[in-house]
Amino acid sequence: MGNKLKKLWESIVVKTILAIVAVLGIFAAVVSMIGYTEVTDALLEQYADGAFRTAGIALHFTDPNRIEEYLASGGEGEEYESALKRLQQICNSSGSTFVYVIVPDRSDYRHIQFLFSTMNQKTNYSRFPFGYVRETTNDEYALKYKRLCEEGSARELVIRDQGYIETDPHITAIVPLINSDGEVTALMCVQRQMEELITVRNSYINKVLLAMIFAAVAVILGLSLYLNHSVLHPVRIIAAEASRFASENITTGEKLTRKIRRRDDIGHLANAIDQMEEQVHNYVNHLTSITAERERISTELELAARIQEDMLPNIFPAFPERADFDIYASMNPAREIGGDFYNFFLVDENHLCLVMADVSGKGVPAALFMMASIIVLFDNAMLGMAPSEILERANDAICMTNREDMFVTVWLGILDLRTGVMTAANAGHEYPMILDGSGQFTLLKDRHGFVVGGMRGMRYKNYEVRLEPGAKLFVYTDGVPEATNRAGEMFGTGRTLDALNQNPAASPEELLANVKRSVSAFVGDAEQFDDMTMLCLEYKGKPE
């Protein structure tokens, strides 16, 4: 039962009908409010005009110059009786409930004294006797009395629309009795009940409610039939077909447009579903082939990454039998495979060659160029040449077949392990950083030559650096100082030196870990755009 009610509540027909009924209800409420206000105002204006006309007629039969005389007579005398009789006739003939004359207490207007009091013979109320004094009903009456007696008001109207102790809902028209000296001596009051107003208003509201109920029932029946035939039935057909296609993922010979022959939005939807099925079916077939191709490429890239990793020395400690130096290196490519590379190898028993390079570009082309560069640099270095000559020969060899105009920046040094003298050459690469006798890493601004692979016939210059026992050398690619955070700020050379100098006495492996942590903390969750490669050498000196 609960599921049925839930489905019924979720039905588009039910929601549409409820929405329209709600709109009708709001419309009926607005119309009722406007009609209620308009009818009330019109009837009140009619009641007020009648009451004031009655009060104006009654003024002619009450002499304002004789108010004191009427009060002194005690409600007796031929003149008083004549005036009272005329007021009674006016009350009956005008349909008023009460016609009476009062003298308010002008000290605070909280009490009034009845001078004349008449009651319509058709009502069940009792009139007040002559001289009767009572409290003013409320502050509104007191305010009206004061305006008439002191402020020169010519007429006042009190509307009591909710019913009170003495009478049902009514209005009271009040006009002043002004003597020949221009003084207000008493107040003429005409009170009329508002039975007709209440009856008309109630009748109007009842009619609006009945009309709204009739309209709601008609809307519910009409919309139920229309929506079920025009919307729900074709939508169910479309939903069933969409569910079938989602589970089977195959098209059928019978199209929705043949089942739903319409040119409105439902027809357009059916046509769109037909087209979507065709496109999804074709896309899935295409995606299947693409996925297979991507899996093949991914497998090949993983193999290429392993080959690239195997091309670089990656087993540490690299020379466990050597006590005169320690070395550690790492490479973190921005993609599956990168274009940076490092290398270190013994040319002979006493000479260690160090290489740090960065190929232009990224991905597979850079990786292929990198592998060729490693081989060319290694082959020339093993011939026992100086660093400048190694770079020159490598440059000429690469330029001969470099049709893609790629290049590589290279720092290459050869350390004499007996003396600590390192001979190096720089082909457009980053400045190395060195830890010497000062106990802090500093930037070694060596002389730069042109990049390798850029132009044939280039010449490079050697320079020498003496490493004392305990000295350390740190070389890297631009992926370290150019690591960028989300704000677009680069890590920079200064932060690199700070990371190294956190613990300059640490081992090469720990130094690289410190730099990597500092870069990661600086970059945060920003994407790595370039390969990040580092190498650190500690020269311990020739053992005794």
FIRO-431091 format. One record per residue (C-alpha): x, y, z. Coordinates in steps of 0.02 Angstrom, whole numbers. Example, Ala and Ser with C-alpha at 12.3 -4.5 7.8 and 13.67 -1.06 7.14 Angstrom:
// FIRO-431091
X:615; Y:-225; Z:390 $
X:684; Y:-53; Z:357 $
***
This chain:
// FIRO-431091
X:0; Y:0; Z:0 $
X:142; Y:117; Z:45 $
X:232; Y:85; Z:-120 $
X:72; Y:117; Z:-218 $
X:45; Y:282; Z:-129 $
X:227; Y:328; Z:-159 $
X:213; Y:290; Z:-345 $
X:50; Y:385; Z:-354 $
X:130; Y:535; Z:-269 $
X:277; Y:529; Z:-389 $
X:160; Y:521; Z:-541 $
X:176; Y:669; Z:-658 $
X:-13; Y:674; Z:-676 $
X:-39; Y:689; Z:-488 $
X:95; Y:822; Z:-474 $
X:24; Y:920; Z:-620 $
X:-154; Y:911; Z:-552 $
X:-97; Y:962; Z:-378 $
X:1; Y:1108; Z:-451 $
X:-149; Y:1168; Z:-552 $
X:-267; Y:1145; Z:-404 $
X:-145; Y:1243; Z:-298 $
X:-145; Y:1382; Z:-428 $
X:-334; Y:1379; Z:-431 $
X:-336; Y:1389; Z:-242 $
X:-220; Y:1538; Z:-242 $
X:-323; Y:1619; Z:-379 $
X:-484; Y:1588; Z:-282 $
X:-406; Y:1657; Z:-123 $
X:-349; Y:1815; Z:-213 $
X:-519; Y:1837; Z:-297 $
X:-608; Y:1806; Z:-132 $
X:-500; Y:1932; Z:-43 $
X:-525; Y:2064; Z:-176 $
X:-712; Y:2028; Z:-186 $
X:-727; Y:2025; Z:3 $
X:-643; Y:2195; Z:16 $
X:-740; Y:2272; Z:-127 $
X:-910; Y:2208; Z:-67 $
X:-874; Y:2262; Z:111 $
X:-818; Y:2436; Z:59 $
X:-968; Y:2459; Z:-56 $
X:-1094; Y:2403; Z:74 $
X:-1010; Y:2502; Z:212 $
X:-1016; Y:2657; Z:103 $
X:-1200; Y:2624; Z:70 $
X:-1236; Y:2597; Z:255 $
X:-1138; Y:2752; Z:303 $
X:-1227; Y:2863; Z:176 $
X:-1396; Y:2801; Z:238 $
X:-1350; Y:2828; Z:418 $
X:-1286; Y:3005; Z:389 $
X:-1442; Y:3049; Z:288 $
X:-1550; Y:2987; Z:432 $
X:-1445; Y:3087; Z:556 $
X:-1466; Y:3243; Z:447 $
X:-1656; Y:3223; Z:445 $
X:-1659; Y:3192; Z:633 $
X:-1565; Y:3354; Z:663 $
X:-1714; Y:3453; Z:599 $
X:-1825; Y:3385; Z:738 $
X:-1704; Y:3417; Z:881 $
X:-1672; Y:3598; Z:933 $
X:-1490; Y:3616; Z:986 $
X:-1535; Y:3779; Z:1077 $
X:-1652; Y:3685; Z:1195 $
X:-1534; Y:3548; Z:1254 $
X:-1522; Y:3625; Z:1428 $
X:-1711; Y:3640; Z:1432 $
X:-1732; Y:3457; Z:1384 $
X:-1612; Y:3406; Z:1521 $
X:-1702; Y:3516; Z:1649 $
X:-1874; Y:3445; Z:1603 $
X:-1823; Y:3271; Z:1658 $
X:-1884; Y:3195; Z:1497 $
X:-2059; Y:3264; Z:1513 $
X:-2156; Y:3402; Z:1430 $
X:-2248; Y:3421; Z:1269 $
X:-2098; Y:3486; Z:1173 $
X:-1985; Y:3341; Z:1228 $
X:-2118; Y:3211; Z:1192 $
X:-2148; Y:3284; Z:1019 $
X:-1962; Y:3277; Z:976 $
X:-1947; Y:3100; Z:1043 $
X:-2097; Y:3044; Z:942 $
X:-2025; Y:3115; Z:781 $
X:-1856; Y:3031; Z:813 $
X:-1947; Y:2866; Z:841 $
X:-2036; Y:2884; Z:675 $
X:-1871; Y:2922; Z:587 $
X:-1791; Y:2769; Z:669 $
X:-1930; Y:2654; Z:610 $
X:-1948; Y:2725; Z:436 $
X:-1760; Y:2731; Z:397 $
X:-1727; Y:2553; Z:452 $
X:-1601; Y:2612; Z:582 $
X:-1576; Y:2510; Z:740 $
X:-1552; Y:2656; Z:857 $
X:-1573; Y:2844; Z:842 $
X:-1517; Y:2933; Z:1000 $
X:-1449; Y:3099; Z:1063 $
X:-1312; Y:3102; Z:1195 $
X:-1217; Y:3232; Z:1295 $
X:-1037; Y:3172; Z:1322 $
X:-936; Y:3212; Z:1477 $
X:-809; Y:3333; Z:1406 $
X:-685; Y:3310; Z:1546 $
X:-621; Y:3147; Z:1471 $
X:-762; Y:3084; Z:1359 $
X:-769; Y:2925; Z:1459 $
X:-955; Y:2943; Z:1501 $
X:-1109; Y:2993; Z:1403 $
X:-1285; Y:3043; Z:1457 $
X:-1435; Y:2993; Z:1350 $
X:-1552; Y:3136; Z:1307 $
X:-1658; Y:3049; Z:1174 $
X:-1658; Y:2862; Z:1141 $
X:-1763; Y:2773; Z:1010 $
X:-1759; Y:2592; Z:950 $
X:-1826; Y:2515; Z:792 $
X:-1986; Y:2423; Z:830 $
X:-1926; Y:2273; Z:727 $
X:-1777; Y:2239; Z:840 $
X:-1765; Y:2153; Z:1008 $
X:-1649; Y:2279; Z:1089 $
X:-1700; Y:2396; Z:1231 $
X:-1682; Y:2584; Z:1224 $
X:-1595; Y:2683; Z:1359 $
X:-1704; Y:2791; Z:1476 $
X:-1688; Y:2979; Z:1484 $
X:-1539; Y:3039; Z:1582 $
X:-1456; Y:2868; Z:1584 $
X:-1268; Y:2885; Z:1606 $
X:-1151; Y:2749; Z:1548 $
X:-967; Y:2726; Z:1510 $
X:-906; Y:2756; Z:1334 $
X:-891; Y:2588; Z:1248 $
X:-708; Y:2608; Z:1195 $
X:-570; Y:2730; Z:1152 $
X:-628; Y:2747; Z:971 $
X:-794; Y:2821; Z:1025 $
X:-707; Y:2938; Z:1148 $
X:-593; Y:3000; Z:1009 $
X:-739; Y:3029; Z:891 $
X:-836; Y:3125; Z:1025 $
X:-687; Y:3237; Z:1057 $
X:-664; Y:3276; Z:871 $
X:-846; Y:3327; Z:855 $
X:-852; Y:3431; Z:1015 $
X:-682; Y:3514; Z:1014 $
X:-599; Y:3498; Z:845 $
X:-742; Y:3555; Z:733 $
X:-772; Y:3389; Z:645 $
X:-938; Y:3389; Z:548 $
X:-966; Y:3201; Z:551 $
X:-887; Y:3043; Z:617 $
X:-916; Y:2859; Z:579 $
X:-882; Y:2711; Z:693 $
X:-877; Y:2537; Z:614 $
X:-896; Y:2388; Z:730 $
X:-880; Y:2243; Z:610 $
X:-847; Y:2102; Z:733 $
X:-995; Y:2115; Z:853 $
X:-991; Y:2174; Z:1033 $
X:-1090; Y:2163; Z:1195 $
X:-1241; Y:2268; Z:1153 $
X:-1270; Y:2228; Z:971 $
X:-1214; Y:2127; Z:821 $
X:-1095; Y:2205; Z:693 $
X:-1152; Y:2384; Z:659 $
X:-1101; Y:2559; Z:609 $
X:-1137; Y:2720; Z:703 $
X:-1150; Y:2889; Z:614 $
X:-1121; Y:3037; Z:732 $
X:-1155; Y:3222; Z:692 $
X:-1149; Y:3372; Z:811 $
X:-1298; Y:3478; Z:867 $
X:-1236; Y:3658; Z:854 $
X:-1335; Y:3801; Z:936 $
X:-1354; Y:3977; Z:873 $
X:-1192; Y:4028; Z:960 $
X:-1094; Y:3896; Z:860 $
X:-1070; Y:3782; Z:1010 $
X:-1091; Y:3594; Z:1008 $
X:-1225; Y:3557; Z:1136 $
X:-1256; Y:3371; Z:1100 $
X:-1220; Y:3231; Z:976 $
X:-1346; Y:3147; Z:861 $
X:-1307; Y:2961; Z:837 $
X:-1384; Y:2841; Z:711 $
X:-1340; Y:2658; Z:727 $
X:-1376; Y:2527; Z:594 $
X:-1351; Y:2340; Z:605 $
X:-1256; Y:2257; Z:462 $
X:-1352; Y:2095; Z:438 $
X:-1363; Y:2124; Z:252 $
X:-1175; Y:2156; Z:240 $
X:-1134; Y:1995; Z:330 $
X:-1261; Y:1896; Z:227 $
X:-1198; Y:1962; Z:60 $
X:-1017; Y:1932; Z:106 $
X:-1049; Y:1755; Z:165 $
X:-1149; Y:1718; Z:9 $
X:-1007; Y:1784; Z:-100 $
X:-874; Y:1679; Z:-12 $
X:-984; Y:1523; Z:-22 $
X:-1008; Y:1547; Z:-208 $
X:-821; Y:1570; Z:-236 $
X:-783; Y:1412; Z:-137 $
X:-913; Y:1312; Z:-233 $
X:-846; Y:1377; Z:-398 $
X:-669; Y:1331; Z:-347 $
X:-722; Y:1155; Z:-295 $
X:-815; Y:1130; Z:-458 $
X:-667; Y:1195; Z:-559 $
X:-545; Y:1084; Z:-461 $
X:-651; Y:929; Z:-491 $
X:-668; Y:972; Z:-676 $
X:-480; Y:1003; Z:-690 $
X:-437; Y:840; Z:-602 $
X:-550; Y:737; Z:-715 $
X:-504; Y:827; Z:-875 $
X:-317; Y:830; Z:-842 $
X:-314; Y:649; Z:-786 $
X:-390; Y:592; Z:-950 $
X:-287; Y:710; Z:-1057 $
X:-119; Y:680; Z:-974 $
X:-141; Y:493; Z:-967 $
X:-180; Y:485; Z:-1154 $
X:-66; Y:622; Z:-1218 $
X:83; Y:612; Z:-1100 $
X:92; Y:460; Z:-988 $
X:57; Y:326; Z:-1117 $
X:191; Y:383; Z:-1242 $
X:311; Y:421; Z:-1098 $
X:289; Y:243; Z:-1033 $
X:330; Y:177; Z:-1207 $
X:486; Y:286; Z:-1214 $
X:538; Y:237; Z:-1036 $
X:517; Y:52; Z:-1074 $
X:624; Y:68; Z:-1231 $
X:758; Y:167; Z:-1140 $
X:763; Y:36; Z:-1001 $
X:775; Y:-104; Z:-1128 $
X:917; Y:-18; Z:-1221 $
X:1010; Y:18; Z:-1059 $
X:1008; Y:-167; Z:-1013 $
X:1036; Y:-242; Z:-1187 $
X:1133; Y:-104; Z:-1277 $
X:1067; Y:-160; Z:-1445 $
X:950; Y:-70; Z:-1564 $
X:788; Y:-145; Z:-1628 $
X:708; Y:-141; Z:-1800 $
X:553; Y:-49; Z:-1737 $
X:588; Y:132; Z:-1699 $
X:498; Y:235; Z:-1568 $
X:444; Y:358; Z:-1701 $
X:339; Y:218; Z:-1779 $
X:254; Y:181; Z:-1613 $
X:228; Y:365; Z:-1569 $
X:172; Y:457; Z:-1724 $
X:170; Y:635; Z:-1659 $
X:250; Y:799; Z:-1707 $
X:248; Y:883; Z:-1537 $
X:380; Y:878; Z:-1400 $
X:340; Y:695; Z:-1362 $
X:372; Y:652; Z:-1544 $
X:535; Y:750; Z:-1541 $
X:585; Y:655; Z:-1383 $
X:548; Y:487; Z:-1466 $
X:652; Y:538; Z:-1617 $
X:793; Y:596; Z:-1503 $
X:791; Y:428; Z:-1412 $
X:803; Y:336; Z:-1578 $
X:951; Y:443; Z:-1629 $
X:1031; Y:423; Z:-1458 $
X:1019; Y:234; Z:-1468 $
X:1105; Y:234; Z:-1637 $
X:1241; Y:352; Z:-1578 $
X:1269; Y:261; Z:-1413 $
X:1277; Y:94; Z:-1503 $
X:1405; Y:160; Z:-1625 $
X:1500; Y:248; Z:-1486 $
X:1510; Y:91; Z:-1380 $
X:1579; Y:-7; Z:-1526 $
X:1702; Y:132; Z:-1563 $
X:1747; Y:147; Z:-1378 $
X:1779; Y:-39; Z:-1367 $
X:1907; Y:-28; Z:-1506 $
X:1982; Y:131; Z:-1433 $
X:1994; Y:51; Z:-1261 $
X:2085; Y:-98; Z:-1333 $
X:2204; Y:19; Z:-1424 $
X:2232; Y:122; Z:-1267 $
X:2267; Y:-35; Z:-1167 $
X:2395; Y:-84; Z:-1296 $
X:2474; Y:90; Z:-1291 $
X:2470; Y:90; Z:-1101 $
X:2557; Y:-78; Z:-1097 $
X:2688; Y:-15; Z:-1218 $
X:2712; Y:145; Z:-1116 $
X:2736; Y:42; Z:-958 $
X:2864; Y:-62; Z:-1050 $
X:2949; Y:97; Z:-1115 $
X:2952; Y:168; Z:-938 $
X:3035; Y:9; Z:-873 $
X:3161; Y:14; Z:-1015 $
X:3196; Y:197; Z:-979 $
X:3215; Y:160; Z:-794 $
X:3333; Y:16; Z:-835 $
X:3438; Y:134; Z:-943 $
X:3477; Y:237; Z:-788 $
X:3577; Y:176; Z:-638 $
X:3442; Y:140; Z:-508 $
X:3520; Y:15; Z:-387 $
X:3588; Y:95; Z:-229 $
X:3713; Y:94; Z:-156 $
X:3785; Y:104; Z:-331 $
X:3966; Y:61; Z:-286 $
X:3961; Y:-28; Z:-119 $
X:4142; Y:-80; Z:-135 $
X:4202; Y:102; Z:-148 $
X:4232; Y:200; Z:12 $
X:4296; Y:358; Z:-70 $
X:4127; Y:425; Z:-128 $
X:3939; Y:404; Z:-108 $
X:3810; Y:444; Z:-240 $
X:3621; Y:445; Z:-254 $
X:3500; Y:500; Z:-392 $
X:3314; Y:501; Z:-431 $
X:3198; Y:544; Z:-575 $
X:3010; Y:582; Z:-563 $
X:2938; Y:603; Z:-739 $
X:2786; Y:716; Z:-765 $
X:2710; Y:584; Z:-880 $
X:2728; Y:396; Z:-896 $
X:2901; Y:422; Z:-969 $
X:3008; Y:577; Z:-963 $
X:3145; Y:671; Z:-1053 $
X:3262; Y:703; Z:-906 $
X:3404; Y:585; Z:-873 $
X:3553; Y:564; Z:-762 $
X:3700; Y:445; Z:-772 $
X:3856; Y:403; Z:-673 $
X:3990; Y:274; Z:-712 $
X:4173; Y:239; Z:-686 $
X:4276; Y:279; Z:-840 $
X:4419; Y:187; Z:-758 $
X:4470; Y:144; Z:-581 $
X:4510; Y:325; Z:-537 $
X:4386; Y:429; Z:-637 $
X:4198; Y:446; Z:-606 $
X:4089; Y:525; Z:-741 $
X:3929; Y:616; Z:-689 $
X:3793; Y:669; Z:-812 $
X:3634; Y:772; Z:-784 $
X:3530; Y:815; Z:-937 $
X:3359; Y:881; Z:-989 $
X:3285; Y:845; Z:-1161 $
X:3169; Y:973; Z:-1239 $
X:2987; Y:917; Z:-1236 $
X:2903; Y:776; Z:-1142 $
X:2831; Y:603; Z:-1169 $
X:2882; Y:474; Z:-1297 $
X:2981; Y:588; Z:-1416 $
X:3084; Y:657; Z:-1271 $
X:3112; Y:481; Z:-1204 $
X:3178; Y:419; Z:-1372 $
X:3291; Y:570; Z:-1390 $
X:3349; Y:544; Z:-1210 $
X:3399; Y:363; Z:-1242 $
X:3499; Y:411; Z:-1396 $
X:3585; Y:550; Z:-1298 $
X:3632; Y:433; Z:-1155 $
X:3714; Y:312; Z:-1275 $
X:3811; Y:447; Z:-1370 $
X:3872; Y:531; Z:-1210 $
X:3921; Y:364; Z:-1130 $
X:4015; Y:302; Z:-1283 $
X:4117; Y:462; Z:-1297 $
X:4152; Y:471; Z:-1112 $
X:4218; Y:293; Z:-1109 $
X:4349; Y:345; Z:-1237 $
X:4435; Y:447; Z:-1100 $
X:4398; Y:619; Z:-1174 $
X:4382; Y:781; Z:-1077 $
X:4203; Y:842; Z:-1040 $
X:4209; Y:980; Z:-1172 $
X:4265; Y:858; Z:-1305 $
X:4130; Y:733; Z:-1253 $
X:3997; Y:868; Z:-1275 $
X:4067; Y:925; Z:-1441 $
X:4069; Y:751; Z:-1517 $
X:3897; Y:711; Z:-1446 $
X:3829; Y:874; Z:-1517 $
X:3895; Y:839; Z:-1691 $
X:3830; Y:659; Z:-1687 $
X:3656; Y:710; Z:-1632 $
X:3645; Y:856; Z:-1755 $
X:3679; Y:739; Z:-1900 $
X:3510; Y:650; Z:-1880 $
X:3410; Y:778; Z:-1780 $
X:3271; Y:814; Z:-1906 $
X:3145; Y:857; Z:-1769 $
X:3256; Y:999; Z:-1704 $
X:3258; Y:932; Z:-1527 $
X:3398; Y:973; Z:-1407 $
X:3462; Y:926; Z:-1235 $
X:3544; Y:1030; Z:-1099 $
X:3689; Y:936; Z:-1017 $
X:3800; Y:958; Z:-867 $
X:3945; Y:833; Z:-873 $
X:4085; Y:814; Z:-749 $
X:4230; Y:693; Z:-726 $
X:4297; Y:676; Z:-549 $
X:4475; Y:618; Z:-518 $
X:4447; Y:511; Z:-364 $
X:4631; Y:521; Z:-316 $
X:4645; Y:712; Z:-306 $
X:4462; Y:771; Z:-290 $
X:4481; Y:880; Z:-444 $
X:4324; Y:883; Z:-550 $
X:4333; Y:938; Z:-730 $
X:4162; Y:989; Z:-798 $
X:4074; Y:1073; Z:-944 $
X:3899; Y:1146; Z:-953 $
X:3792; Y:1142; Z:-1112 $
X:3651; Y:1261; Z:-1064 $
X:3603; Y:1168; Z:-905 $
X:3559; Y:1228; Z:-727 $
X:3698; Y:1288; Z:-613 $
X:3761; Y:1151; Z:-496 $
X:3758; Y:1175; Z:-307 $
X:3909; Y:1130; Z:-202 $
X:3944; Y:1104; Z:-17 $
X:4123; Y:1157; Z:22 $
X:4219; Y:1206; Z:177 $
X:4089; Y:1338; Z:228 $
X:3968; Y:1202; Z:282 $
X:3826; Y:1268; Z:172 $
X:3771; Y:1230; Z:-5 $
X:3803; Y:1374; Z:-126 $
X:3767; Y:1402; Z:-310 $
X:3914; Y:1368; Z:-425 $
X:3888; Y:1486; Z:-572 $
X:3989; Y:1399; Z:-705 $
X:4008; Y:1451; Z:-885 $
X:3868; Y:1393; Z:-1000 $
X:3890; Y:1331; Z:-1177 $
X:3757; Y:1304; Z:-1311 $
X:3634; Y:1160; Z:-1295 $
X:3679; Y:992; Z:-1370 $
X:3589; Y:956; Z:-1533 $
X:3556; Y:1138; Z:-1574 $
X:3694; Y:1173; Z:-1700 $
X:3844; Y:1078; Z:-1769 $
X:4021; Y:1134; Z:-1737 $
X:3989; Y:1207; Z:-1564 $
X:4136; Y:1220; Z:-1442 $
X:4125; Y:1198; Z:-1253 $
X:4240; Y:1253; Z:-1112 $
X:4306; Y:1148; Z:-969 $
X:4321; Y:1213; Z:-791 $
X:4391; Y:1133; Z:-635 $
X:4326; Y:1121; Z:-457 $
X:4425; Y:1043; Z:-315 $
X:4319; Y:940; Z:-196 $
X:4394; Y:920; Z:-24 $
X:4347; Y:765; Z:76 $
X:4169; Y:789; Z:141 $
X:4118; Y:903; Z:-3 $
X:3952; Y:871; Z:-90 $
X:3891; Y:911; Z:-265 $
X:3705; Y:929; Z:-309 $
X:3650; Y:935; Z:-492 $
X:3470; Y:938; Z:-553 $
X:3352; Y:982; Z:-695 $
X:3241; Y:1135; Z:-708 $
X:3092; Y:1033; Z:-645 $
X:3154; Y:1071; Z:-467 $
X:3168; Y:1263; Z:-466 $
X:3023; Y:1282; Z:-589 $
X:2900; Y:1176; Z:-489 $
X:2745; Y:1287; Z:-479 $
X:2603; Y:1298; Z:-352 $
X:2422; Y:1344; Z:-389 $
X:2461; Y:1529; Z:-364 $
X:2583; Y:1522; Z:-511 $
X:2736; Y:1546; Z:-398 $
X:2894; Y:1446; Z:-436 $
X:2995; Y:1350; Z:-306 $
X:3154; Y:1437; Z:-362 $
X:3339; Y:1416; Z:-334 $
X:3333; Y:1499; Z:-162 $
X:3210; Y:1373; Z:-91 $
X:3312; Y:1232; Z:-166 $
X:3467; Y:1292; Z:-72 $
X:3362; Y:1312; Z:87 $
X:3302; Y:1131; Z:70 $
X:3481; Y:1069; Z:51 $
X:3542; Y:1174; Z:196 $
X:3410; Y:1106; Z:315 $
X:3535; Y:968; Z:352 $
X:3688; Y:987; Z:242 $
X:3779; Y:849; Z:336 $
X:3649; Y:720; Z:281 $
X:3688; Y:582; Z:159 $
X:3654; Y:608; Z:-28 $
X:3496; Y:502; Z:-17 $
X:3430; Y:605; Z:131 $
X:3473; Y:768; Z:44 $
X:3369; Y:720; Z:-108 $
X:3226; Y:667; Z:6 $
X:3232; Y:838; Z:94 $
X:3223; Y:930; Z:-73 $
X:3080; Y:821; Z:-134 $
X:2980; Y:849; Z:27 $
X:3005; Y:1037; Z:16 $
X:2949; Y:1041; Z:-166 $
X:2795; Y:935; Z:-127 $
X:2746; Y:1046; Z:20 $
X:2767; Y:1202; Z:-87 $
X:2673; Y:1137; Z:-240 $
X:2530; Y:1058; Z:-141 $
X:2398; Y:982; Z:-252 $
X:2453; Y:1075; Z:-409 $
X:2491; Y:967; Z:-561 $
X:2673; Y:921; Z:-598 $
X:2715; Y:999; Z:-766 $
X:2896; Y:948; Z:-789 $
X:3011; Y:802; Z:-750 $
X:3105; Y:821; Z:-586 $
X:3277; Y:740; Z:-584 $
X:3414; Y:757; Z:-452 $
X:3587; Y:685; Z:-415 $
X:3699; Y:711; Z:-265 $
X:3881; Y:658; Z:-246 $
X:3978; Y:656; Z:-83 $
X:4168; Y:649; Z:-104 $
X:4248; Y:566; Z:47 $
X:4427; Y:569; Z:-14 $
X:4549; Y:432; Z:-53 $
X:4560; Y:306; Z:92 $
X:4725; Y:299; Z:187 $
***
